[in-house]
């Protein structure tokens, strides 16, 4: 059957398609209904079925693979490597689960994980899955305010954290940020389980903080059976940015997620048990959840957990790991590859990468030059795949296990099974013809694995995703796209105020709120300006309360202060690369900030005719500052 036929079948008869796919995982109790569409656009997959993600990721492989590697931890930050077989992983996960249970964490309780890329992060995620607790992993690069809002939203009973992360050989203390976040939060967790990595000294808070090593000693022989969960119970919450300053908790199920991941592991990544998978994504992002932790383990593959930069000790570290562990599939971001372009090209030839069957890149647009450069350098197919935190697995790609059509540079390819992707007009909601730009939308029911809801806010879920396109109840991806005459889809950037810095999704509103908390700031706008390395860079345009003329020193000082405010509240990842101080933001007569005009000026482009602008001179000062490079 050709891929277009198979795809059409998956849409025409989702029950038959996904019933067959559901055999890829083990069920404790069979499901009664494949797809409950009675409350569209919400859907429930595999209703009545009972399963468990940890069972399918770990226990299931014990019979045949107990002594094979499951988790390979490599840290070039602290020069350590540690490997765990499926048998050892099983023991560690049960110990972690026993600690959780001993401190009152049970089914449906939330556990917030704020850890660097260390094995304990994986143990903690799987331990939650094992006992039916809901994990909320917060990226270690986020700071106290970002963390506090996630604590308040998820109301975790327990937080798992460590003394410090590391970046480029520098230790980044976590404990102070976490303590500050908890003091800011209205909702305090009962306990913090601290993994003491011996990286930086810290003061435990008596009664609240627990020491992981001590707790673990007590439960070395723990046997914690898996808790069988109904397919639609919640496996995790993962926060992502949108149009408002308040991040959304993307909520995911158990059974549908397991099936979708198993399906993609077989058909997109062509993974086989016993092979090694290497995703460079941090566990704090969706790629880390789906393809550093759950996906490879579900497929019985070993997964590499890498703590470090792509360029340390040198630009060959990725290929060194590919050679050493005979990696068969690797997942990274275009930025992760672009940073290597500046390195000595010989580094790419130093290692034998013949085990590698594909390099998968996602998270941001893959430019043609990066794609051709790395493909030629490695002699390996590059597979662009487009998806979102909300979808949990690729929406568009060329699934090499199912489809032999060639890739087309600049396009991730075609819709995966179950995704009924349409390009629609933003105003009328009607489908646009091939070759015309529109919003990438998906007609419900969305396939298994996609978000169930926004945690604690079903109304926000429906409002945000299903009411964005007028006249039609379709899921909006908030991306612009275009389909060519052969059906290849091209992604043209976001329709909303989300920006993408180095493959990391950031909400400009969140950054604006943080900047506005600086006492000298009256108002500001943050835009994502094109950047050759990171895809986009956050640039802030700030109006001060006191509009006196600024000296160069004033600008430098205030700019550093604004950046430090963002660092402290959100984390360095959200820090604007440039801050321009202006007297006035360009606004419409009704007071709406003209972001597209600001963006055009910051990128040195002509903003075009601005018929709605209140004061046409508002852009002049910014134009001058950008022109003179005078941030
Ligand atoms: O704008 C799209 C961009 O990243 C957004 C989703 O980011 P996030 O929720 O962090 O999930 C990343 C999962 C890989 C999308 O709305 N994006 C993601 N992949 C691509 C992409 N843009 C272009 N091409 C891609 N392959």
Boltz pocket constraint, residues with backbone or C-beta under 6 A from the ligand:
constraints:
  - pocket:
      binder: B
      contacts: [[A, 240], [A, 285], [A, 286], [A, 287], [A, 361], [A, 362], [A, 363], [A, 364], [A, 365], [A, 366], [A, 384], [A, 385], [A, 386], [A, 387], [A, 388], [A, 389], [A, 390], [A, 412], [A, 477], [A, 478], [A, 479], [A, 491], [A, 493], [A, 494], [A, 500], [A, 503], [A, 504], [A, 505]]
      max_distance: 6.0
